[in-house]
Amino acid sequence: MQPVTIHYWAGAKAAARVAAETVEADTVQAALEAVSRRRGDPHYDRVVRASALLVDGVTAHPDDLVRTLEGPTEVEVLPPFAGGSTHVHVR
């Protein structure tokens, strides 16, 4: 398990009610699922599913979310902005 720090921006920060949090997980997907279970908040889940994700500063693709982590990882949750779109959806 690796530390995964999740940073929230704009509407994601409001939905999470924190700017950042750290969890231990083997994949980014597992980290996001752990945070979702802990919260139990459907609004938070909708915001994260609609958001673009950056993993260590790089746009995440679906395969990136299930790749085994080899060290501490930073995830940025960027909700859609006016005129924007998302490319990665969290299951």
C-alpha positions as CSV (number, residue, x, y, z in Angstrom):
1,M,0.0,0.0,0.0
2,Q,1.2,3.5,-0.8
3,P,0.1,6.9,0.4
4,V,-2.2,8.6,-2.0
5,T,-2.9,12.3,-1.4
6,I,-6.1,13.5,-3.1
7,H,-6.3,17.3,-3.7
8,Y,-9.7,18.8,-4.5
9,W,-10.3,21.9,-6.5
10,A,-13.3,24.3,-6.8
11,G,-16.6,22.3,-6.6
12,A,-14.8,19.1,-5.7
13,K,-13.3,20.9,-2.7
14,A,-16.8,22.0,-1.6
15,A,-18.2,18.5,-2.0
16,A,-15.3,16.9,-0.1
17,R,-15.3,19.6,2.6
18,V,-11.5,19.4,2.7
19,A,-8.8,20.7,0.4
20,A,-6.8,17.4,0.5
21,E,-6.7,14.1,2.3
22,T,-4.4,11.1,2.3
23,V,-5.3,7.4,2.2
24,E,-3.3,4.2,1.8
25,A,-4.1,2.2,-1.3
26,D,-2.6,0.0,-4.0
27,T,-4.2,1.9,-6.9
28,V,-5.7,5.3,-7.5
29,Q,-9.1,3.6,-8.0
30,A,-8.8,1.9,-4.7
31,A,-7.9,5.2,-3.0
32,L,-11.0,6.9,-4.5
33,E,-13.2,4.0,-3.6
34,A,-12.0,4.0,0.0
35,V,-12.7,7.8,0.4
36,S,-16.1,7.3,-1.2
37,R,-17.0,4.5,1.2
38,R,-15.8,6.5,4.2
39,R,-17.9,9.5,3.1
40,G,-21.1,7.7,2.0
41,D,-22.2,10.9,0.2
42,P,-23.8,10.5,-3.2
43,H,-23.1,14.2,-4.0
44,Y,-19.4,13.7,-3.5
45,D,-19.5,10.6,-5.7
46,R,-21.2,12.5,-8.5
47,V,-18.7,15.3,-8.4
48,V,-15.7,13.0,-8.4
49,R,-17.2,10.9,-11.3
50,A,-17.7,14.1,-13.4
51,S,-14.2,15.4,-12.6
52,A,-11.0,15.1,-14.6
53,L,-8.2,13.5,-12.7
54,L,-4.5,14.3,-12.8
55,V,-2.1,11.6,-11.3
56,D,1.3,13.1,-10.4
57,G,0.5,16.0,-12.7
58,V,-0.5,14.0,-15.7
59,T,-4.0,13.6,-17.1
60,A,-5.3,10.2,-16.0
61,H,-6.7,7.6,-18.3
62,P,-8.8,4.7,-17.2
63,D,-5.8,2.3,-17.2
64,D,-3.9,4.8,-14.9
65,L,-6.5,4.4,-12.2
66,V,-6.0,0.6,-11.8
67,R,-2.2,0.6,-12.3
68,T,-0.4,-0.7,-9.1
69,L,1.3,2.2,-7.4
70,E,5.0,2.1,-6.7
71,G,5.3,5.0,-4.4
72,P,3.5,8.0,-2.9
73,T,1.0,9.5,-5.4
74,E,-0.7,12.8,-5.8
75,V,-4.2,12.9,-7.3
76,E,-5.8,16.2,-8.4
77,V,-9.6,16.2,-8.7
78,L,-10.7,18.9,-11.1
79,P,-14.4,19.3,-11.6
80,P,-15.7,20.5,-15.0
81,F,-15.5,24.2,-15.5
82,A,-17.8,26.2,-17.8
83,G,-17.3,25.0,-21.3
84,G,-15.0,22.1,-20.2
85,S,-15.4,18.4,-20.5
86,T,-14.1,15.3,-18.7
87,H,-12.2,12.3,-20.1
88,V,-11.9,9.9,-17.2
89,H,-14.8,8.5,-15.2
90,V,-14.4,6.8,-11.9
91,R,-16.5,3.7,-11.5
